[in-house]
Amino acid sequence: MKKILLLSSLFVALFSCAKPSPQSSEALAAEIAEVKNVLKYVIERGMGASYEQIKNQIEKADKIWDLKIDDSPSTGNPKAKIVIVEFTEFQCPYCSAIAPMLDSLVNKAYPDKIKLVYKNFPLSFHANAPAAAAAALAAHKQGKFWEYRWALAPHYQKLVDSTFIAVAEQVKLNIEQFKKDMVLDDEKKAIIARDMQLGSEAGVQGTPNFYVNGKRQDRFSSSLVDSLVKELYK
């Protein structure tokens, strides 16, 4: 564990943007040698990937991504200084659990200070997630994506047509139109694939994954948003 922590700290020192400090060539060579030793230790024990793969992951974590919003569902203030992009899906229990907090942030706590954007990222082992995404996109066609999203979130264990329709009735959609639009057709598959490609390029591997003003947040929370609001809305 100490070697893994050392690896992380050394990589941050070597590959993050920071003002260089004076250092002898001998000291720098010693640091590089230590990085190589730790990498060897990690790779030999199946605890990590190659040097380049680890380096790329660290660089991705620090990058500010230009995440195209396109026609993705969004809510909140269109001109907000804080833009939260969520890569998520409906069968993930963690996504379900965090939905009420997001709803509260954007609709109660900071309705004029946040823009929240939804990006589809159905995981391969969640077989019902694409159909749920299609149902939400059908609600989007009627201008009620977010009402539908919040209402469907608790039903992550039962994502079937009857649930989709019941939630559509709950948020008062045109049911006949919804039934036609909820089909997972080529158009919706293309939207989902586009979101997933964007997420994969930005380093998304699981759900939910959040990017705040383009930067990936491994520990997204309401307190993070609170601090950003204080910083950007002085």
Backbone as CSV, one residue per row, in Angstrom:
resi,resn,N_x,N_y,N_z,CA_x,CA_y,CA_z,C_x,C_y,C_z
1,MET,0.832,-1.211,0.000,0.000,0.000,0.000,0.869,1.264,0.000
2,LYS,1.963,1.253,0.821,2.839,2.419,0.841,3.445,2.679,-0.523
3,LYS,3.792,1.603,-1.248,4.382,1.775,-2.575,3.368,2.354,-3.543
4,ILE,2.094,1.933,-3.424,1.057,2.466,-4.308,0.853,3.953,-4.047
5,LEU,0.823,4.327,-2.763,0.680,5.746,-2.429,1.872,6.547,-2.934
6,LEU,3.062,5.970,-2.807,4.258,6.638,-3.309,4.184,6.811,-4.805
7,LEU,3.704,5.780,-5.499,3.544,5.865,-6.951,2.647,7.024,-7.318
8,SER,1.521,7.171,-6.629,0.578,8.244,-6.936,1.218,9.607,-6.718
9,SER,1.889,9.768,-5.591,2.486,11.072,-5.297,3.597,11.421,-6.263
10,LEU,4.407,10.444,-6.637,5.486,10.706,-7.584,4.946,11.057,-8.954
11,PHE,3.887,10.356,-9.368,3.307,10.661,-10.672,2.708,12.054,-10.692
12,VAL,2.037,12.445,-9.609,1.482,13.795,-9.544,2.600,14.823,-9.647
13,ALA,3.691,14.565,-8.962,4.822,15.491,-8.990,5.432,15.598,-10.372
14,LEU,5.497,14.479,-11.087,6.163,14.470,-12.389,5.278,14.950,-13.521
15,PHE,3.973,14.719,-13.411,3.124,14.956,-14.571,2.021,15.995,-14.358
16,SER,1.957,16.660,-13.211,0.976,17.717,-13.019,1.615,19.051,-13.364
17,CYS,0.742,20.046,-13.655,1.248,21.374,-13.996,1.609,22.102,-12.709
18,ALA,2.880,22.323,-12.492,3.337,23.016,-11.291,4.666,23.676,-11.594
19,LYS,4.975,24.730,-10.847,6.243,25.431,-11.026,7.375,24.522,-10.569
20,PRO,8.355,24.266,-11.432,9.439,23.362,-11.048,10.307,23.962,-9.951
21,SER,10.774,23.094,-9.048,11.665,23.559,-7.994,13.088,23.153,-8.359
22,PRO,14.071,23.911,-7.875,15.463,23.559,-8.175,15.771,22.151,-7.692
23,GLN,16.439,21.373,-8.534,16.714,19.995,-8.183,17.935,19.518,-8.946
24,SER,18.817,18.810,-8.277,20.006,18.315,-8.947,19.640,17.174,-9.877
25,SER,20.488,16.946,-10.877,20.242,15.862,-11.812,20.286,14.516,-11.099
26,GLU,21.128,14.422,-10.055,21.216,13.171,-9.303,19.907,12.885,-8.566
27,ALA,19.334,13.935,-7.965,18.084,13.764,-7.217,16.948,13.394,-8.165
28,LEU,16.898,14.052,-9.338,15.857,13.750,-10.312,15.993,12.319,-10.816
29,ALA,17.233,11.904,-11.076,17.472,10.534,-11.534,17.030,9.525,-10.484
30,ALA,17.255,9.870,-9.210,16.850,8.976,-8.121,15.329,8.853,-8.066
31,GLU,14.612,9.979,-8.277,13.153,9.947,-8.276,12.626,9.088,-9.423
32,ILE,13.208,9.260,-10.598,12.781,8.486,-11.759,13.022,7.000,-11.531
33,ALA,14.159,6.683,-10.945,14.473,5.283,-10.644,13.466,4.708,-9.667
34,GLU,13.064,5.520,-8.680,12.074,5.048,-7.699,10.723,4.807,-8.353
35,VAL,10.334,5.702,-9.277,9.082,5.512,-10.006,9.113,4.194,-10.763
36,LYS,10.218,3.927,-11.433,10.349,2.688,-12.203,10.273,1.463,-11.288
37,ASN,10.885,1.558,-10.110,10.850,0.442,-9.170,9.431,0.179,-8.676
38,VAL,8.723,1.264,-8.356,7.353,1.104,-7.870,6.462,0.540,-8.974
39,LEU,6.647,1.046,-10.193,5.871,0.531,-11.324,6.113,-0.968,-11.511
40,LYS,7.371,-1.356,-11.413,7.714,-2.769,-11.563,7.016,-3.595,-10.492
41,TYR,7.024,-3.076,-9.273,6.379,-3.767,-8.152,4.882,-3.933,-8.409
42,VAL,4.246,-2.850,-8.863,2.796,-2.872,-9.093,2.445,-3.805,-10.239
43,ILE,3.157,-3.688,-11.357,2.831,-4.471,-12.547,3.083,-5.960,-12.314
44,GLU,4.188,-6.295,-11.662,4.517,-7.701,-11.431,3.463,-8.410,-10.590
45,ARG,2.773,-7.672,-9.725,1.783,-8.268,-8.840,0.365,-8.115,-9.369
46,GLY,0.252,-7.736,-10.624,-1.066,-7.609,-11.234,-1.895,-6.500,-10.637
47,MET,-1.240,-5.499,-10.052,-1.953,-4.418,-9.366,-2.127,-3.189,-10.252
48,GLY,-1.679,-3.257,-11.479,-1.812,-2.099,-12.341,-1.505,-2.458,-13.770
49,ALA,-1.550,-1.482,-14.629,-1.294,-1.701,-16.037,0.125,-1.242,-16.364
50,SER,0.330,-0.907,-17.617,1.654,-0.475,-18.037,1.923,0.960,-17.594
51,TYR,3.181,1.347,-17.699,3.589,2.719,-17.373,2.759,3.731,-18.157
52,GLU,2.644,3.523,-19.471,1.920,4.477,-20.313,0.450,4.535,-19.948
53,GLN,-0.155,3.381,-19.638,-1.573,3.368,-19.274,-1.822,4.116,-17.968
54,ILE,-0.948,3.911,-16.994,-1.086,4.614,-15.721,-0.888,6.115,-15.927
55,LYS,0.129,6.469,-16.699,0.401,7.883,-16.985,-0.795,8.530,-17.681
56,ASN,-1.393,7.830,-18.646,-2.542,8.369,-19.369,-3.736,8.584,-18.455
57,GLN,-3.959,7.661,-17.527,-5.072,7.808,-16.593,-4.892,9.030,-15.710
58,ILE,-3.658,9.266,-15.251,-3.398,10.434,-14.411,-3.590,11.726,-15.203
59,GLU,-3.118,11.732,-16.452,-3.286,12.916,-17.292,-4.761,13.191,-17.561
60,LYS,-5.555,12.136,-17.771,-6.990,12.303,-18.004,-7.677,12.894,-16.771
61,ALA,-7.228,12.465,-15.598,-7.847,12.938,-14.355,-7.651,14.439,-14.166
62,ASP,-6.554,14.985,-14.678,-6.250,16.404,-14.504,-6.715,17.279,-15.671
63,LYS,-7.172,16.673,-16.732,-7.512,17.424,-17.940,-8.856,18.137,-17.808
64,ILE,-8.957,19.304,-18.439,-10.235,19.997,-18.560,-10.829,19.601,-19.911
65,TRP,-11.921,18.867,-19.886,-12.500,18.308,-21.104,-13.546,19.241,-21.709
66,ASP,-13.533,19.324,-23.014,-14.556,20.070,-23.742,-15.681,19.083,-24.050
67,LEU,-16.592,18.940,-23.102,-17.684,17.970,-23.235,-18.851,18.622,-23.971
68,LYS,-19.048,18.215,-25.188,-20.083,18.824,-26.011,-21.462,18.494,-25.444
69,ILE,-22.247,19.540,-25.241,-23.575,19.355,-24.672,-24.553,18.881,-25.740
70,ASP,-24.399,19.420,-26.978,-25.283,19.072,-28.103,-26.739,19.245,-27.677
71,ASP,-27.553,18.232,-27.931,-28.960,18.301,-27.554,-29.246,17.447,-26.320
72,SER,-28.227,17.193,-25.537,-28.414,16.401,-24.319,-29.360,17.121,-23.359
73,PRO,-30.163,16.377,-22.614,-31.055,17.008,-21.636,-30.264,17.801,-20.604
74,SER,-30.711,19.013,-20.340,-30.067,19.842,-19.328,-31.138,20.603,-18.558
75,THR,-30.773,20.976,-17.336,-31.697,21.727,-16.492,-30.910,22.720,-15.663
76,GLY,-31.613,23.695,-15.093,-30.945,24.748,-14.335,-30.760,25.982,-15.181
77,ASN,-29.828,26.805,-14.801,-29.557,28.065,-15.493,-28.652,27.813,-16.700
78,PRO,-29.128,28.077,-17.922,-28.304,27.846,-19.117,-26.993,28.622,-19.110
79,LYS,-26.953,29.747,-18.366,-25.757,30.582,-18.330,-25.005,30.462,-17.003
80,ALA,-25.237,29.387,-16.281,-24.613,29.198,-14.971,-23.094,29.101,-15.088
81,LYS,-22.409,29.541,-14.045,-20.946,29.438,-14.000,-20.490,28.024,-13.638
82,ILE,-21.411,27.225,-13.132,-21.094,25.853,-12.748,-21.889,24.899,-13.632
83,VAL,-21.184,24.152,-14.469,-21.817,23.187,-15.367,-21.411,21.780,-14.928
84,ILE,-22.398,21.006,-14.530,-22.161,19.635,-14.075,-22.645,18.676,-15.152
85,VAL,-21.735,17.882,-15.685,-22.095,16.863,-16.676,-22.031,15.506,-15.983
86,GLU,-23.151,14.798,-16.011,-23.229,13.490,-15.357,-23.332,12.392,-16.411
87,PHE,-22.417,11.447,-16.371,-22.512,10.229,-17.175,-23.153,9.176,-16.280
88,THR,-24.308,8.663,-16.682,-25.097,7.867,-15.767,-26.023,6.917,-16.508
89,GLU,-26.773,6.140,-15.764,-27.760,5.234,-16.334,-28.791,4.903,-15.255
90,PHE,-29.837,4.179,-15.629,-30.963,3.981,-14.720,-30.926,2.672,-13.936
91,GLN,-30.068,1.725,-14.293,-30.040,0.452,-13.572,-28.969,0.433,-12.481
92,CYS,-28.166,1.445,-12.430,-27.088,1.550,-11.446,-27.662,2.004,-10.097
93,PRO,-27.473,1.233,-9.036,-28.014,1.619,-7.726,-27.398,2.900,-7.180
94,TYR,-26.132,3.150,-7.489,-25.474,4.367,-7.017,-26.055,5.600,-7.717
95,CYS,-26.374,5.442,-8.995,-27.001,6.542,-9.739,-28.382,6.843,-9.160
96,SER,-29.096,5.780,-8.812,-30.410,5.951,-8.199,-30.302,6.679,-6.870
97,ALA,-29.312,6.303,-6.076,-29.155,6.879,-4.740,-28.784,8.357,-4.770
98,ILE,-28.027,8.767,-5.795,-27.546,10.154,-5.842,-28.549,11.093,-6.519
99,ALA,-29.542,10.542,-7.210,-30.514,11.366,-7.939,-31.227,12.382,-7.049
100,PRO,-31.716,12.005,-5.862,-32.398,13.015,-5.025,-31.495,14.178,-4.645
101,MET,-30.222,13.917,-4.406,-29.296,14.985,-4.068,-29.123,15.946,-5.245
102,LEU,-29.017,15.402,-6.454,-28.890,16.245,-7.644,-30.147,17.082,-7.852
103,ASP,-31.293,16.443,-7.678,-32.581,17.136,-7.807,-32.636,18.309,-6.830
104,SER,-32.221,18.065,-5.598,-32.249,19.117,-4.588,-31.275,20.246,-4.911
105,LEU,-30.090,19.892,-5.386,-29.092,20.910,-5.716,-29.580,21.862,-6.794
106,VAL,-30.114,21.288,-7.860,-30.450,22.109,-9.026,-31.821,22.771,-8.902
107,ASN,-32.714,22.196,-8.123,-34.070,22.744,-8.049,-34.374,23.490,-6.762
108,LYS,-33.558,23.268,-5.723,-33.833,23.924,-4.443,-32.662,24.779,-3.977
109,ALA,-31.487,24.170,-3.900,-30.346,24.886,-3.330,-29.817,25.985,-4.252
110,TYR,-29.556,25.634,-5.531,-28.911,26.579,-6.445,-29.573,26.574,-7.829
111,PRO,-30.845,26.871,-7.931,-31.515,26.808,-9.235,-30.991,27.808,-10.259
112,ASP,-30.386,28.903,-9.787,-29.869,29.920,-10.708,-28.358,29.866,-10.862
113,LYS,-27.700,28.922,-10.203,-26.236,28.896,-10.207,-25.651,27.627,-10.815
114,ILE,-26.483,26.669,-11.190,-26.017,25.383,-11.702,-26.720,25.035,-13.006
115,LYS,-25.958,24.433,-13.902,-26.528,23.786,-15.075,-26.147,22.307,-14.998
116,LEU,-27.132,21.430,-15.031,-26.908,19.990,-14.940,-27.219,19.348,-16.278
117,VAL,-26.286,18.543,-16.772,-26.421,17.913,-18.095,-26.391,16.394,-17.932
118,TYR,-27.290,15.724,-18.634,-27.389,14.263,-18.557,-26.741,13.623,-19.779
119,LYS,-25.832,12.686,-19.520,-25.219,11.902,-20.590,-25.438,10.413,-20.308
120,ASN,-25.885,9.689,-21.328,-26.155,8.258,-21.187,-24.858,7.456,-21.157
121,PHE,-24.768,6.543,-20.183,-23.624,5.638,-20.140,-24.074,4.294,-19.551
122,PRO,-24.941,3.566,-20.267,-25.416,2.273,-19.758,-24.296,1.239,-19.730
123,LEU,-24.077,0.652,-18.589,-23.016,-0.338,-18.442,-23.410,-1.649,-19.108
124,SER,-22.434,-2.361,-19.633,-22.700,-3.550,-20.440,-23.424,-4.650,-19.670
125,PHE,-23.220,-4.721,-18.357,-23.841,-5.780,-17.565,-25.198,-5.377,-16.995
126,HIS,-25.679,-4.192,-17.356,-27.020,-3.754,-16.973,-27.910,-3.813,-18.224
127,ALA,-28.510,-4.977,-18.424,-29.212,-5.254,-19.679,-30.426,-4.359,-19.909
128,ASN,-31.027,-3.855,-18.840,-32.247,-3.061,-18.993,-31.988,-1.559,-19.069
129,ALA,-30.739,-1.166,-18.888,-30.418,0.264,-18.877,-30.684,0.959,-20.218
130,PRO,-30.345,0.345,-21.370,-30.637,1.027,-22.641,-32.125,1.283,-22.858
131,ALA,-32.970,0.325,-22.490,-34.414,0.524,-22.646,-34.902,1.664,-21.754
132,ALA,-34.352,1.752,-20.553,-34.717,2.849,-19.657,-34.268,4.190,-20.225
133,ALA,-33.092,4.200,-20.836,-32.603,5.426,-21.476,-33.543,5.849,-22.599
134,ALA,-34.021,4.873,-23.373,-34.958,5.166,-24.455,-36.251,5.751,-23.912
135,ALA,-36.739,5.213,-22.795,-37.963,5.729,-22.179,-37.773,7.174,-21.729
136,ALA,-36.611,7.465,-21.134,-36.337,8.833,-20.698,-36.240,9.782,-21.890
137,LEU,-35.650,9.308,-22.985,-35.575,10.135,-24.194,-36.956,10.368,-24.785
138,ALA,-37.851,9.407,-24.612,-39.244,9.596,-25.054,-39.907,10.696,-24.231
139,ALA,-39.626,10.719,-22.940,-40.152,11.791,-22.094,-39.542,13.133,-22.486
140,HIS,-38.282,13.093,-22.901,-37.593,14.305,-23.350,-38.304,14.927,-24.546
141,LYS,-38.846,14.096,-25.414,-39.574,14.600,-26.585,-40.821,15.380,-26.185
142,GLN,-41.328,15.086,-24.999,-42.506,15.810,-24.504,-42.126,16.908,-23.514
143,GLY,-40.830,17.203,-23.431,-40.369,18.288,-22.567,-40.366,17.967,-21.090
144,LYS,-40.371,16.674,-20.748,-40.415,16.304,-19.331,-39.329,15.284,-18.974
145,PHE,-38.156,15.478,-19.540,-37.082,14.535,-19.246,-36.772,14.490,-17.759
146,TRP,-36.610,15.649,-17.152,-36.138,15.678,-15.767,-37.196,15.194,-14.798
147,GLU,-38.458,15.537,-15.029,-39.510,14.986,-14.173,-39.502,13.461,-14.252
148,TYR,-39.305,12.956,-15.472,-39.296,11.511,-15.673,-38.045,10.902,-15.046
149,ARG,-36.934,11.557,-15.209,-35.671,11.028,-14.675,-35.756,10.877,-13.158
150,TRP,-36.232,11.916,-12.456,-36.317,11.836,-11.002,-37.311,10.760,-10.567
151,ALA,-38.412,10.638,-11.296,-39.445,9.672,-10.917,-39.035,8.230,-11.206
152,LEU,-38.231,8.015,-12.254,-37.810,6.658,-12.609,-36.643,6.171,-11.742
153,ALA,-35.866,7.078,-11.206,-34.653,6.711,-10.469,-34.863,5.640,-9.396
154,PRO,-35.913,5.690,-8.580,-36.061,4.676,-7.527,-36.360,3.269,-8.049
155,HIS,-36.708,3.140,-9.318,-37.151,1.857,-9.869,-36.031,1.097,-10.581
156,TYR,-34.789,1.304,-10.158,-33.651,0.707,-10.865,-33.671,-0.818,-10.864
157,GLN,-34.405,-1.426,-9.946,-34.459,-2.889,-9.885,-35.570,-3.482,-10.740
158,LYS,-36.425,-2.626,-11.295,-37.545,-3.132,-12.097,-37.750,-2.247,-13.325
159,LEU,-36.792,-2.299,-14.220,-36.854,-1.495,-15.437,-37.482,-2.317,-16.560
160,VAL,-38.802,-2.325,-16.582,-39.572,-3.036,-17.605,-40.605,-2.073,-18.172
161,ASP,-41.233,-2.470,-19.271,-42.166,-1.573,-19.956,-43.280,-1.075,-19.040
162,SER,-43.808,-1.959,-18.206,-44.905,-1.550,-17.326,-44.464,-0.448,-16.357
163,THR,-43.218,-0.525,-15.897,-42.689,0.527,-15.025,-42.518,1.825,-15.788
164,PHE,-41.980,1.730,-16.999,-41.784,2.933,-17.813,-43.111,3.653,-18.039
165,ILE,-44.151,2.892,-18.342,-45.466,3.481,-18.621,-46.081,4.057,-17.348
166,ALA,-45.937,3.340,-16.233,-46.480,3.829,-14.965,-45.848,5.158,-14.569
167,VAL,-44.538,5.280,-14.766,-43.855,6.532,-14.444,-44.287,7.632,-15.406
168,ALA,-44.505,7.284,-16.666,-44.998,8.259,-17.644,-46.366,8.791,-17.228
169,GLU,-47.195,7.919,-16.714,-48.511,8.356,-16.211,-48.349,9.249,-14.991
170,GLN,-47.392,8.895,-14.135,-47.139,9.672,-12.920,-46.754,11.109,-13.228
171,VAL,-45.957,11.314,-14.277,-45.514,12.679,-14.614,-46.401,13.315,-15.686
172,LYS,-47.510,12.626,-15.965,-48.548,13.175,-16.843,-48.083,13.412,-18.290
173,LEU,-47.470,12.373,-18.850,-47.129,12.417,-20.267,-48.319,11.963,-21.103
174,ASN,-48.281,12.287,-22.385,-49.235,11.731,-23.347,-48.847,10.263,-23.535
175,ILE,-49.646,9.364,-22.981,-49.248,7.961,-22.903,-49.171,7.304,-24.273
176,GLU,-50.116,7.574,-25.128,-50.083,6.949,-26.456,-48.846,7.379,-27.229
177,GLN,-48.514,8.648,-27.145,-47.309,9.140,-27.809,-46.062,8.535,-27.163
178,PHE,-46.086,8.447,-25.836,-44.947,7.884,-25.109,-44.686,6.437,-25.519
179,LYS,-45.733,5.659,-25.647,-45.582,4.245,-26.023,-44.918,4.104,-27.392
180,LYS,-45.224,5.031,-28.285,-44.594,4.995,-29.612,-43.120,5.408,-29.535
181,ASP,-42.857,6.400,-28.695,-41.513,6.983,-28.646,-40.537,6.213,-27.759
182,MET,-41.031,5.350,-26.875,-40.155,4.679,-25.909,-39.369,3.512,-26.513
183,VAL,-39.646,3.192,-27.757,-38.956,2.082,-28.423,-37.476,2.416,-28.588
184,LEU,-36.635,1.443,-28.286,-35.190,1.624,-28.439,-34.819,1.450,-29.917
185,ASP,-35.053,2.498,-30.697,-34.815,2.429,-32.135,-33.402,2.898,-32.477
186,ASP,-33.101,2.938,-33.756,-31.747,3.309,-34.200,-31.379,4.731,-33.797
187,GLU,-32.349,5.632,-33.818,-32.071,7.022,-33.444,-31.617,7.119,-31.993
188,LYS,-32.312,6.424,-31.105,-31.945,6.471,-29.680,-30.636,5.722,-29.433
189,LYS,-30.441,4.630,-30.141,-29.175,3.900,-30.003,-28.004,4.794,-30.407
190,ALA,-28.213,5.614,-31.431,-27.144,6.512,-31.890,-26.840,7.576,-30.839
191,ILE,-27.881,8.091,-30.174,-27.679,9.095,-29.120,-26.900,8.488,-27.962
192,ILE,-27.304,7.287,-27.562,-26.619,6.597,-26.459,-25.163,6.314,-26.828
193,ALA,-24.941,5.834,-28.053,-23.581,5.520,-28.506,-22.713,6.770,-28.536
194,ARG,-23.278,7.891,-28.959,-22.538,9.159,-29.001,-22.097,9.570,-27.595
195,ASP,-23.025,9.468,-26.638,-22.694,9.819,-25.256,-21.618,8.894,-24.699
196,MET,-21.747,7.614,-25.004,-20.793,6.642,-24.473,-19.392,6.848,-25.059
197,GLN,-19.338,7.193,-26.318,-18.035,7.458,-26.940,-17.374,8.670,-26.298
198,LEU,-18.163,9.713,-26.077,-17.642,10.919,-25.429,-17.138,10.588,-24.030
199,GLY,-17.932,9.797,-23.299,-17.530,9.426,-21.949,-16.265,8.587,-21.927
200,SER,-16.179,7.635,-22.846,-15.001,6.774,-22.905,-13.748,7.583,-23.204
201,GLU,-13.869,8.548,-24.098,-12.728,9.402,-24.434,-12.280,10.224,-23.229
202,ALA,-13.245,10.583,-22.378,-12.927,11.416,-21.208,-12.539,10.593,-19.984
203,GLY,-12.512,9.275,-20.124,-12.051,8.431,-19.031,-13.131,7.834,-18.154
204,VAL,-14.395,7.916,-18.593,-15.479,7.314,-17.808,-15.360,5.793,-17.884
205,GLN,-15.407,5.151,-16.725,-15.336,3.700,-16.667,-16.493,3.092,-15.884
206,GLY,-17.137,3.892,-15.078,-18.268,3.423,-14.281,-19.275,4.538,-14.113
207,THR,-20.337,4.266,-13.365,-21.371,5.272,-13.153,-21.715,5.361,-11.668
208,PRO,-22.145,6.562,-11.228,-22.153,7.809,-11.987,-20.760,8.429,-12.038
209,ASN,-20.478,9.157,-13.092,-19.225,9.901,-13.240,-19.578,11.361,-13.500
210,PHE,-18.925,12.265,-12.773,-19.265,13.679,-12.867,-18.067,14.502,-13.354
211,TYR,-18.390,15.477,-14.187,-17.409,16.457,-14.652,-17.965,17.838,-14.328
212,VAL,-17.213,18.594,-13.549,-17.640,19.936,-13.169,-16.768,20.944,-13.896
213,ASN,-17.418,21.737,-14.750,-16.690,22.683,-15.616,-15.561,21.980,-16.366
214,GLY,-15.856,20.772,-16.819,-14.928,20.020,-17.662,-13.944,19.143,-16.941
215,LYS,-13.843,19.252,-15.621,-12.859,18.464,-14.868,-13.543,17.302,-14.147
216,ARG,-12.963,16.118,-14.322,-13.528,14.934,-13.699,-13.422,15.017,-12.179
217,GLN,-14.515,14.610,-11.508,-14.574,14.639,-10.056,-14.790,13.230,-9.524
218,ASP,-13.761,12.648,-8.950,-13.886,11.296,-8.410,-14.717,11.266,-7.135
219,ARG,-14.763,12.382,-6.432,-15.521,12.447,-5.176,-16.531,13.582,-5.250
220,PHE,-17.514,13.427,-6.110,-18.541,14.448,-6.270,-19.470,14.433,-5.058
221,SER,-19.808,15.632,-4.576,-20.702,15.736,-3.428,-21.354,17.108,-3.412
222,SER,-22.370,17.254,-2.585,-23.027,18.558,-2.456,-22.075,19.583,-1.849
223,SER,-21.173,19.131,-0.972,-20.217,20.066,-0.364,-19.253,20.625,-1.408
224,LEU,-18.911,19.816,-2.418,-18.072,20.306,-3.512,-18.790,21.438,-4.243
225,VAL,-20.062,21.249,-4.515,-20.849,22.282,-5.195,-20.969,23.519,-4.315
226,ASP,-21.183,23.316,-3.013,-21.264,24.450,-2.087,-19.994,25.312,-2.172
227,SER,-18.840,24.646,-2.163,-17.575,25.392,-2.196,-17.386,26.110,-3.532
228,LEU,-17.810,25.481,-4.618,-17.685,26.119,-5.929,-18.602,27.339,-6.041
229,VAL,-19.782,27.229,-5.493,-20.715,28.357,-5.509,-20.117,29.530,-4.757
230,LYS,-19.535,29.263,-3.596,-18.910,30.341,-2.814,-17.739,30.957,-3.560
231,GLU,-17.001,30.120,-4.299,-15.815,30.613,-5.005,-16.173,31.406,-6.258
232,LEU,-17.169,30.932,-7.017,-17.483,31.538,-8.314,-18.569,32.594,-8.253
233,TYR,-19.321,32.622,-7.164,-20.385,33.620,-7.017,-20.122,34.499,-5.803
234,LYS,-18.963,35.111,-5.764,-18.600,35.986,-4.651,-19.362,37.298,-4.729
